[in-house]
Amino acid sequence: MASKHYGTFSILDYSEETSSWSFNFGAITAVSLPGFLTDFGNLRTSLGNLITGTVKKEQWVGDSTVLSNVPPVDSNAQVELKFLLSYEADTTKKVFHSEIPTPDTAFLIPGTDEVDLTNVAVADFVTDFETIARSPDSDIETVTVLGMHLVGRNN
């Protein structure tokens, strides 16, 4: 059974509701820790640029740090809306999905629910995600983002 290593960002919306987004990454060693911390920080920053909510908290295997309890000022920051991130494992080509709450809809291609992956902020997020993320099935298998689109809560 493969060891699981993961990170989670908790995101606060305008109504002070919280939702989270999680992803997998490879094992961390004493040698890789400085690079991992840099990559994790880069992903946090690019995630913050991708959404309208507030990145409230981050967590990775045994470390939980409250980053903010201040709700965002944008009333459109709602956990009921999400970016559905689709990505595949680079070797097995197995496709995975992950939901990112409080998306900034300004990153949508006009007239669609698709996120513009060529936008600088989005491209930064994709690069940072692909640098640190690993397949949920293997902590050594890298991943490639296939796309993102807007989804909402099914009631």
GIQUI-V122493 format. One record per residue. N is the residue number from 0. RES is the residue in one small letter. PHI is phi in whole degrees, 0 to 359 (none if undefined). OMEGA is omega in whole degrees, -180 to 180 (none if undefined). BURIAL is I if it has 24 or more other ideal C-beta (glycine too) atoms within 12 Angstrom, else O. Layout:
n: [N/N]
res: [RES/RES]
phi: [PHI/PHI]
omega: [OMEGA/OMEGA]
burial: [BURIAL/BURIAL]
This chain:
n: [0/1/2/3/4/5/6/7/8/9/10/11/12/13/14/15/16/17/18/19/20/21/22/23/24/25/26/27/28/29/30/31/32/33/34/35/36/37/38/39/40/41/42/43/44/45/46/47/48/49/50/51/52/53/54/55/56/57/58/59/60/61/62/63/64/65/66/67/68/69/70/71/72/73/74/75/76/77/78/79/80/81/82/83/84/85/86/87/88/89/90/91/92/93/94/95/96/97/98/99/100/101/102/103/104/105/106/107/108/109/110/111/112/113/114/115/116/117/118/119/120/121/122/123/124/125/126/127/128/129/130/131/132/133/134/135/136/137/138/139/140/141/142/143/144/145/146/147/148/149/150/151/152/153/154]
res: [m/a/s/k/h/y/g/t/f/s/i/l/d/y/s/e/e/t/s/s/w/s/f/n/f/g/a/i/t/a/v/s/l/p/g/f/l/t/d/f/g/n/l/r/t/s/l/g/n/l/i/t/g/t/v/k/k/e/q/w/v/g/d/s/t/v/l/s/n/v/p/p/v/d/s/n/a/q/v/e/l/k/f/l/l/s/y/e/a/d/t/t/k/k/v/f/h/s/e/i/p/t/p/d/t/a/f/l/i/p/g/t/d/e/v/d/l/t/n/v/a/v/a/d/f/v/t/d/f/e/t/i/a/r/s/p/d/s/d/i/e/t/v/t/v/l/g/m/h/l/v/g/r/n/n]
phi: [none/289/289/254/233/211/233/221/247/268/238/261/259/301/274/64/269/242/224/232/229/237/207/259/213/284/299/252/241/300/285/273/305/302/294/299/298/296/298/296/296/298/295/301/297/290/297/301/282/266/239/262/281/256/289/272/209/233/210/214/10/88/233/229/236/287/265/191/247/274/292/293/272/279/293/277/284/231/291/288/262/212/268/270/270/250/213/234/289/292/266/280/64/290/264/233/228/212/256/251/285/57/293/270/290/295/273/282/290/309/81/224/259/271/278/282/290/273/298/303/296/291/299/298/300/300/300/295/296/294/291/257/287/227/300/299/270/205/281/245/274/288/227/230/289/264/168/216/213/281/226/231/287/270/248]
omega: [-179/175/-180/176/-176/175/179/171/174/-174/-178/179/-176/-180/-179/171/-179/173/-177/176/-178/179/-180/173/-178/179/-180/177/177/-180/-175/-175/-180/179/178/-179/176/-180/-180/177/177/179/178/-179/-178/174/178/178/-176/-173/176/179/178/173/-173/-172/174/179/170/179/174/177/180/-175/174/-179/-180/171/-178/179/179/180/-178/-179/176/178/-177/-179/178/175/-178/165/174/-179/176/179/-179/174/-173/-179/-176/-177/176/-177/179/179/179/-179/179/-177/177/-177/173/-176/175/180/179/171/-176/178/-180/172/-177/177/179/-177/179/177/-175/-179/179/179/176/178/-179/179/-179/178/-178/178/-172/-172/175/179/174/-179/-177/-178/175/-178/179/-177/177/178/178/-180/176/173/-176/174/178/180/174/179/none]
burial: [O/O/O/O/I/I/I/I/I/I/I/I/I/I/O/O/O/I/I/I/I/I/I/I/I/I/O/I/O/O/O/O/O/O/O/I/O/O/I/I/I/O/I/I/O/I/I/I/I/I/I/I/I/I/I/I/I/I/I/I/O/O/O/O/O/O/O/O/O/O/I/I/O/O/O/O/I/I/I/O/I/I/I/I/I/I/I/I/I/O/O/O/O/O/O/I/I/I/I/I/I/I/I/I/I/O/I/O/O/O/O/O/O/I/I/I/I/O/O/O/I/I/O/I/I/I/O/I/I/I/I/I/I/I/I/I/O/I/I/O/I/O/I/I/I/I/I/I/I/I/I/O/O/O/O]
